[in-house]
């Protein structure tokens, strides 16, 4: 157990001394996950609202398809995106492979079903009298959407937290699309996998601690806002 204790000591030393390689992976992860979640929320919230609010032919099938995508393996997403962005693929002319932009695109595909599904669930759980009340008050279009989303705000926040946790914790996409390039596309999870495989437990433990702290911080923020409300 001495090597484990020494690993934790070395890990805290790396974090406290501001090790450039360690913090490069941290900042890359935050940059990618924040961008992918922001875009996914912008796209997923309207789609989740429509799926939960309106009744239309094929809704049940679409909902089942979206819910199925919640369990989509990250390596499958990485494989599909890689097939499109490789030089021989239809998107090979775009600078996506082994770039941060490519990882962001793949993470959007991974997490947007979470936002759509949980937002739809939140909208469906609203009081049925809300819609009639809004219509009685003369609300139309965007007013109905914003009011409904506000009432389902905690479900939407939970969707964002779950999606963010899925994004920062994935490894398959970052490895396949980003290539785990040092100082460029190496993320926390790919760095942990690489350094642990090399026997460098200190950096792996340090990055693992940071990953846990990020997860705790995001979840605590959700709890804090719920209590304030």
Secondary structure by P-SEA (a helix, b strand, c coil): caaaaaaaaaaaaaaaaccaaaaaaaaaaaaaaaaaaaaaaaacaaaaaaaacccccaaaaaaaaaaaaccccaaaaaaaaaaaaccccccccccccccaaaaaaaaaaacaaaaaaaaaaaaaacccaaaaaaaaacccaaaaaaaaaaaaaaaaaaaaaaaaaaaaaccccccccccccccccccaaaaaaaaaaacaaaaaaaaaaaaaaaaaaaaaaaaaaaaac
